[in-house]
Amino acid sequence: DMERAEAAIRRAEELPNAQHLAVRQRAPLYALTGRFAEAEAAYAALIRSTQFHYLMSPLMYRNLTWVRVALGDLAGAHAVARDLVRLQPQVAENRLALAAGALAAAREAEARAEA
């Protein structure tokens, strides 16, 4: 249940040296439970507050892209996907996220160019 999950995350955030791990659990919890505005804020805060990591960061960027699509912020979703491609251009999955974001924003020509 949601209350227990949030309580567990709060407890984990209080542990020494575990705050960064616990905070990363909050955003997906919000997204999975349909609390998209809170998920967007949590993912955006994570991205702003952490240095880009080639293994961990792309998932946060892609998740923020889809949360923004769910919120109807298609331009914002596309911008996040474009930032990810700029940071990690060699990864095909990032380019697919950008193309999907362009399609969601009704930018078909741009989506074809990115794919």
C-alpha positions in Angstrom: 0.0 0.0 0.0 1.1 3.6 -0.7 1.4 4.7 2.9 3.7 1.8 3.8 5.8 2.4 0.7 6.2 6.1 1.5 7.0 5.4 5.1 9.7 3.0 4.0 11.2 5.6 1.7 11.1 8.2 4.5 12.9 5.8 6.9 15.5 5.0 4.2 16.1 8.8 3.6 17.0 9.1 7.3 19.8 6.5 7.1 23.3 7.8 6.9 24.7 7.7 3.3 21.5 6.3 1.9 19.5 9.4 1.1 20.5 9.5 -2.6 19.3 5.9 -3.1 16.0 6.4 -1.3 15.2 9.6 -3.2 15.6 7.7 -6.4 12.7 5.4 -5.3 10.2 8.2 -4.8 9.9 9.3 -8.4 9.1 5.8 -9.8 6.6 5.3 -6.9 4.8 8.4 -7.9 4.8 7.5 -11.6 3.6 4.0 -11.0 0.7 5.2 -8.8 -0.4 7.9 -11.3 0.9 10.8 -9.4 2.5 12.3 -12.5 2.9 15.9 -11.3 4.8 14.6 -8.2 6.8 12.2 -10.4 7.8 15.0 -12.7 9.0 17.2 -9.9 10.9 14.3 -8.3 12.6 13.2 -11.6 13.4 16.8 -12.5 15.0 17.4 -9.1 17.1 14.2 -9.4 18.4 15.3 -12.8 19.2 18.8 -11.5 20.9 17.6 -8.4 23.1 14.8 -9.7 26.0 14.6 -12.1 25.2 12.7 -15.3 26.1 9.0 -14.9 26.2 6.9 -18.0 24.5 4.0 -16.4 22.0 5.5 -13.9 21.0 8.8 -15.4 19.5 7.8 -18.8 16.7 5.9 -17.1 15.8 9.1 -15.1 15.7 11.1 -18.3 13.6 8.5 -20.2 11.2 8.2 -17.3 10.9 12.0 -17.1 10.2 12.0 -20.8 7.3 9.6 -20.5 5.9 11.3 -17.3 5.8 14.5 -19.3 4.0 12.8 -22.1 1.4 11.5 -19.6 1.0 15.0 -18.3 0.4 16.3 -21.9 3.7 18.3 -21.8 4.9 17.1 -25.2 7.3 19.9 -25.8 8.8 19.3 -22.4 9.1 15.6 -23.0 10.8 16.2 -26.3 13.3 18.7 -24.7 14.3 16.1 -22.0 14.8 13.4 -24.7 16.9 15.9 -26.7 19.1 16.6 -23.6 19.7 12.9 -23.1 20.8 12.5 -26.7 23.1 15.5 -26.4 24.7 13.9 -23.2 24.9 10.4 -24.6 24.6 10.5 -28.4 26.0 7.0 -29.1 23.1 5.1 -27.4 20.4 4.1 -29.8 17.8 3.7 -27.1 18.1 7.4 -26.4 17.6 8.3 -30.0 14.5 6.1 -30.0 13.1 8.0 -27.0 13.8 11.3 -28.8 12.0 10.0 -31.9 9.0 8.8 -29.8 8.9 12.2 -28.1 8.9 13.9 -31.4 6.1 11.7 -32.6 4.1 12.4 -29.4 4.6 16.1 -30.1 3.3 15.6 -33.7 6.7 16.2 -35.2 6.7 13.3 -37.7 9.5 14.6 -39.9 11.8 15.2 -37.0 10.9 11.8 -35.5 11.9 10.1 -38.8 15.2 12.0 -38.8 16.0 11.0 -35.3 15.1 7.3 -35.6 
